[in-house]
Structures are given as C-alpha cells and as structure tokens.
Amino acid sequence: MEMMKAIRIHAYGGSENLKFDEVPRPEPKSGEVLIQVYAAGVNPIDWKIREGFFKQVYDYSLPVIVGADVAGVVTSVGDGVNTLQPGQAVYGTADMMLSGAYAEYALGYADAIAPMPKTLDYLHAASVPIVAITAWQSLFDGANLQPGQSVLIHGGAGGVGRYAIQLAKWKSARVIATASAANLNDVKNLGADRAIDYAAQAFEEQVKDIDVVLDLVGGETQARSWQIIRPGGVLVSTVGVPQSGIPHGIQAVPVFANLRANSQLQQIAQLIDDGPIKVSVEQIFELAEAAKAQEVSQHGHPRGKLVLQVVHPS
Ligand SMILES: NC(=O)c1ccc[n+]([C@@H]2O[C@H](COP(=O)([O-])OP(=O)(O)OC[C@H]3O[C@@H](n4cnc5c(N)ncnc54)[C@H](OP(=O)(O)O)[C@@H]3O)[C@@H](O)[C@H]2O)c1
C-alpha cells in the first residue's frame, strides 16, 4: 500500500490536535480526482472545523485530513471523469469527506477542480479557490450586483474581501471597502474607490443609500449596516443573517459557498490570466507547520492568504 504524509485532526479543539501523520494514499472513486498536492491554501473554515464549530453539519469521523484549497497535478481520475486528465496542472477544492488538502495527495470531486491559471505558480493558485468562489457567489448570485451599483465590502483586506473588491470593479460597480488602518492603501490598490478605517470612523456616518453590503465580518458591524442600505437593497453575508429584525424592504441573503464550482473557477482563472484579478500570498508554511499556519489564520490578523507548500520546486 502506498503511503503519504498528511495533517489530521485527532480531536476537536486547539491547534495541538493537528498531527503530522503517515496514512494510506487514497484512490479516486467514480466522479473523483486524485491530485498530487503541490500547495494547499489555509482558510478560516479550516480552524473553525478543527475547533468543532461545524460538527453538527459535517459528520467527519476523526481522525480526518483537514483542508480544501488545493493546487497540484492530477495523478488519476475515477470512472466517468472526462474533463480532467492525469498530468494536468489544476486548482480547486479537495473534499474533507473524501481526503483533505493538507497532504501529499488529496481527493476532490471533478466538478470542484479546474485547470490552473496559466500565469500562476502552484503556491499562488492554491490561495485562490474558496475565497474567490465565495466572493463571486456573494456578489453575482447572492446580491445580483449590477454595473453602476454601489457596494460596501466589510473586511475588504481579508481573503474574500480582496477578491470581492476586484470582482466588483470588474463588474463596473462603485466600491467602498472597510479595513484597518494598515490595510487602507492595500484595498485602494486593489481598486476600491473609497476605503474606510473601521476602527477610526463609523462607516454609517460616512455612507448612505448603498445598493449592496457584502458582510464578511458579522456581529455589530452587520447590525449597524441596515441603516446605510437603500430601500430595495441587499445585505449578503458569509457569516449568517438574523432570523428576525431585518428592516422592511431590505433583502438579507446568507451565502454558503457551493464549492462544486468548476465553471466559476474557469472564469476566475481567465480573469487572473487576462489581468483584472491580482493574486497575492502573504505567508508560506511547510506542510508540517500547518498548526502554526492555522494559529496565524485564527489569531494573527493576516493581511492576505496563507499557503502550505507541499512540493518544493527543484
Ligand atoms: N459562508 C461561506 O461559504 C464562507 C466562505 C468563505 C469565508 N467565510 C467566512 O467569511 C469570513 C471572512 O473570510 P476571509 O477568508 O476573508 O477571512 P480573513 O482573511 O480572516 O479576513 C477577515 C478580514 O476582516 C477584517 N475585519 C475584522 N473585523 C472587522 C471590522 N469590524 N470591520 C471591517 N473589517 C474587519 C480583518 O481585518 P483586520 O485583521 O485588520 O482586523 C480581515 O482583513 C470568515 O468568517 C470566514 O469563515 C464564509
């Protein structure tokens, strides 16, 4: 039996529950793709799953290999997969129910994987899928953002926020982003027409009659947002919306990213290769340092994406 290295959650809780293990290499079943992982992206959902926040939703049997965002090379494909071939450079998401991305090999569904952008290396490609898909589905599916509309993005300097700014500008919307002081220039460089320092200024005193609020923060930031939305406008949130108390005439849309999104991954790859979308990586870790990477994701206020490097260029 072929073996591989992988990071597994052994018990729900702190990052000390992540172990660097030797496990059997998985095989793809029907509709699945086995990828040799060159790099794996780190997302907030990874540490939230590790903490057990989603154990009512996803029934993982522990220990489980963690991680979704992946870039690498197709090793083999299961029955019925004719969109991808062995040897192809790809990016997308592995599925933790199959075999997660923090590993030397990962399994994903074929419709969650697409050819990698031609202009990116594996490290940068692995940083893209979840955040870019979430930004896309929030703005275009959840809020139906139209050219000329105004959109306020809370958390503009974060993983999802950076793509949301760029995608909204590509759609010819007027973009306002909130961020902390250190990141204001960053969000402007990504294309925001206006940047608001959320710690220094009350955004609700700065803007009004907004068509779309994209809420990536929640809590009192979301609660203070209803008053700045025009009648008929939309608040779309990746962190949930309340059951009640939403002002009459405003639509509140929760987003749960559908990661079986290879056609969106193809469009995003095209936008990256053509130039409108820039990709940046903040910090690179070894696979064995996954616990450290999740600590930074959870507590370190990262300024951009964190990536685990699994294969080093020779
Ligand atoms: N529902 C879904 O399908 C889905 C998909 C993807 C992500 N998510 C969730 O969406 C959220 C954002 O994800 P992400 O990957 O973008 O996270 P991230 O990379 O950790 O970014 C979060 C950003 O929010 C900023 N921030 C914190 N408090 C703020 C405030 N009061 N006002 C404005 N900005 C504030 C942070 O800036 P500072 O560090 O400078 O404070 C940081 O730049 C996470 O909770 C994630 O779990 C949900």
The ligand as an SDF file (V2000), in Angstrom:
LIG
                    3D

 48 52  0  0  0  0  0  0  0  0999 V2000
  -20.2460   31.1000    4.2080 N   0  0  0  0  0  0  0  0  0  0  0  0
  -19.2390   30.7370    3.4270 C   0  0  0  0  0  0  0  0  0  0  0  0
  -19.4110   29.9540    2.4880 O   0  0  0  0  0  0  0  0  0  0  0  0
  -17.8870   31.3290    3.6840 C   0  0  0  0  0  0  0  0  0  0  0  0
  -16.8690   31.1780    2.7280 C   0  0  0  0  0  0  0  0  0  0  0  0
  -15.6370   31.8080    2.9560 C   0  0  0  0  0  0  0  0  0  0  0  0
  -15.4440   32.5290    4.1490 C   0  0  0  0  0  0  0  0  0  0  0  0
  -16.4410   32.5880    5.0650 N   0  0  0  0  0  0  0  0  0  0  0  0
  -16.2700   33.3660    6.3130 C   0  0  0  0  0  0  0  0  0  0  0  0
  -16.2050   34.7400    5.9260 O   0  0  0  0  0  0  0  0  0  0  0  0
  -15.3360   35.4360    6.8310 C   0  0  0  0  0  0  0  0  0  0  0  0
  -14.2510   36.1420    6.0310 C   0  0  0  0  0  0  0  0  0  0  0  0
  -13.4070   35.1690    5.4430 O   0  0  0  0  0  0  0  0  0  0  0  0
  -11.9350   35.5670    4.9580 P   0  0  0  0  0  0  0  0  0  0  0  0
  -11.3180   34.3490    4.3980 O   0  0  0  0  0  0  0  0  0  0  0  0
  -11.9890   36.7900    4.1340 O   0  0  0  0  0  0  0  0  0  0  0  0
  -11.2680   35.9270    6.3980 O   0  0  0  0  0  0  0  0  0  0  0  0
   -9.8970   36.6980    6.7290 P   0  0  0  0  0  0  0  0  0  0  0  0
   -8.9260   36.5040    5.6040 O   0  0  0  0  0  0  0  0  0  0  0  0
   -9.5170   36.2680    8.1110 O   0  0  0  0  0  0  0  0  0  0  0  0
  -10.3110   38.2400    6.7000 O   0  0  0  0  0  0  0  0  0  0  0  0
  -11.1250   38.8490    7.6390 C   0  0  0  0  0  0  0  0  0  0  0  0
  -10.9150   40.3620    7.4740 C   0  0  0  0  0  0  0  0  0  0  0  0
  -11.8900   41.0640    8.2360 O   0  0  0  0  0  0  0  0  0  0  0  0
  -11.2710   42.2130    8.7660 C   0  0  0  0  0  0  0  0  0  0  0  0
  -12.0590   42.7180    9.8840 N   0  0  0  0  0  0  0  0  0  0  0  0
  -12.1610   42.2360   11.1530 C   0  0  0  0  0  0  0  0  0  0  0  0
  -13.0450   42.9890   11.8580 N   0  0  0  0  0  0  0  0  0  0  0  0
  -13.5090   43.9400   11.0230 C   0  0  0  0  0  0  0  0  0  0  0  0
  -14.4550   45.0120   11.1400 C   0  0  0  0  0  0  0  0  0  0  0  0
  -15.0900   45.2450   12.2980 N   0  0  0  0  0  0  0  0  0  0  0  0
  -14.7050   45.7800   10.0530 N   0  0  0  0  0  0  0  0  0  0  0  0
  -14.0800   45.5440    8.8770 C   0  0  0  0  0  0  0  0  0  0  0  0
  -13.1680   44.5620    8.6910 N   0  0  0  0  0  0  0  0  0  0  0  0
  -12.8970   43.7690    9.7550 C   0  0  0  0  0  0  0  0  0  0  0  0
   -9.9040   41.7350    9.1270 C   0  0  0  0  0  0  0  0  0  0  0  0
   -9.0330   42.8450    9.2030 O   0  0  0  0  0  0  0  0  0  0  0  0
   -8.0620   43.0810   10.4800 P   0  0  0  0  0  0  0  0  0  0  0  0
   -7.3510   41.7520   10.7090 O   0  0  0  0  0  0  0  0  0  0  0  0
   -7.1740   44.1510   10.0360 O   0  0  0  0  0  0  0  0  0  0  0  0
   -8.9670   43.4270   11.6120 O   0  0  0  0  0  0  0  0  0  0  0  0
   -9.5640   40.8400    7.9370 C   0  0  0  0  0  0  0  0  0  0  0  0
   -8.9550   41.5850    6.9050 O   0  0  0  0  0  0  0  0  0  0  0  0
  -14.7830   34.3760    7.8090 C   0  0  0  0  0  0  0  0  0  0  0  0
  -15.5690   34.3750    8.9870 O   0  0  0  0  0  0  0  0  0  0  0  0
  -14.9790   33.0720    7.0420 C   0  0  0  0  0  0  0  0  0  0  0  0
  -15.0710   31.9370    7.8860 O   0  0  0  0  0  0  0  0  0  0  0  0
  -17.6620   32.0030    4.8670 C   0  0  0  0  0  0  0  0  0  0  0  0
  1  2  1  0
  2  3  2  0
  2  4  1  0
  4  5  1  0
  4 48  2  0
  5  6  2  0
  6  7  1  0
  7  8  2  0
  8  9  1  0
  8 48  1  0
  9 10  1  0
  9 46  1  0
 10 11  1  0
 11 12  1  0
 11 44  1  0
 12 13  1  0
 13 14  1  0
 14 15  2  0
 14 16  1  0
 14 17  1  0
 17 18  1  0
 18 19  2  0
 18 20  1  0
 18 21  1  0
 21 22  1  0
 22 23  1  0
 23 24  1  0
 23 42  1  0
 24 25  1  0
 25 26  1  0
 25 36  1  0
 26 27  1  0
 26 35  1  0
 27 28  2  0
 28 29  1  0
 29 30  1  0
 29 35  2  0
 30 31  1  0
 30 32  2  0
 32 33  1  0
 33 34  2  0
 34 35  1  0
 36 37  1  0
 36 42  1  0
 37 38  1  0
 38 39  2  0
 38 40  1  0
 38 41  1  0
 42 43  1  0
 44 45  1  0
 44 46  1  0
 46 47  1  0
M  CHG  2   8   1  16  -1
M  END
$$$$
